[in-house]
Each structure stands twice: as structure tokens, then as C-alpha cells.
Amino acid sequence: MGVILEFRKYDRVTWVKNKQILVLGLDGAGKTSVLHFLASNTVRHSTAPTLGFNAVNISSEDRQMEFLEIGGSEPFRSYWDMYLPKGWLLIFVVDSADHKRLPEAKKYLHQLIDPNPDLPLVVFANKQVFITG
């Protein structure tokens, strides 16, 4: 699936009820596929872009986690900032095979985390098995 590039280290991260795990990234990064893998432990390659929002609930024995994916195309990026205060954790998915868009992904990631330094962050480098020319 991918590799976690960065995880901000926090001494104490506690689960907060009614907070969402936000899954953000540029269009085509593979956010929906990552969510599907987390929910079902199976790989599914999604080809259709998320137009708007995609919510997934994953239950374990003692807690329920709510993941919220917000589309990564230009019209939906304006919603990212609105949902950050509701976030417990940010998973930022990057298409690591698309080298041309890495600077753009970095720019948007920094726009999200610079004003929110206390939000835990996971950067997920997706599509590492794809060969680019």
C-alpha cells in the first residue's frame, strides 16, 4: 500500500470522542484506496475521484474510529481548513509515484499543518510499487 514517511511524535495522544481522523491529499493520491485498506485489510484500486466527502467508521472492541476523506481536487480543498478543528489526527496521502506533483502536495500539507502544529500527522506515501518513466 505505502509507507509512512513522517509521524509527528507526541508524548500523549489520547482518543477523543466525536473527533474525526481526516484523510486528505491531492486528487489521485489514493485516499479512498487507503481508507478501503484500513477498513477491510484488502487492497482495492479506486479509479473514480472522490467528489466531496467519504466517511468510513471502523469499530474495534473498545472504540469506534470515524475517518473523513475530503476530495483532493481544487474545488474541495477549500473545505480542508474547515474540518481541521474537528480532527483528532491528519493522514495526508501523497502519490509518491507522481514526482511532478510532490511540490504541490508539500505546499498544501504545509498550509494545513503550519497553523495547526498540535494536530498529530501521518504522511502516507502511496503508490510506491508503480513504475514511472
C-alpha positions, 0 to 999 in steps of 0.5 A: 500500500505505502509507507509512512514517511513522517509521524509527528511524535507526541508524548500523549495522544489520547482518543477523543470522542466525536473527533474525526481522523481526516484523510486528505491529499491531492486528487489521485493520491489514493485516499479512498484506496487507503481508507478501503485498506484500513477498513477491510485489510484488502487492497482495492484500486479506486479509479473514480475521484472522490467528489466531496466527502467519504466517511468510513467508521471502523469499530474495534472492541473498545472504540469506534474510529470515524475517518473523513476523506475530503476530495483532493481536487481544487474545488474541495480543498477549500473545505480542508481548513474547515474540518481541521478543528474537528480532527483528532489526527491528519493522514495526508496521502501523497502519490509518491509515484507522481514526482511532478506533483510532490511540490504541490502536495508539500505546499498544501500539507504545509498550509494545513499543518503550519497553523495547526502544529498540535494536530498529530500527522501521518504522511502516507506515501502511496503508490510506491510499487508503480513504475514511472518513466 
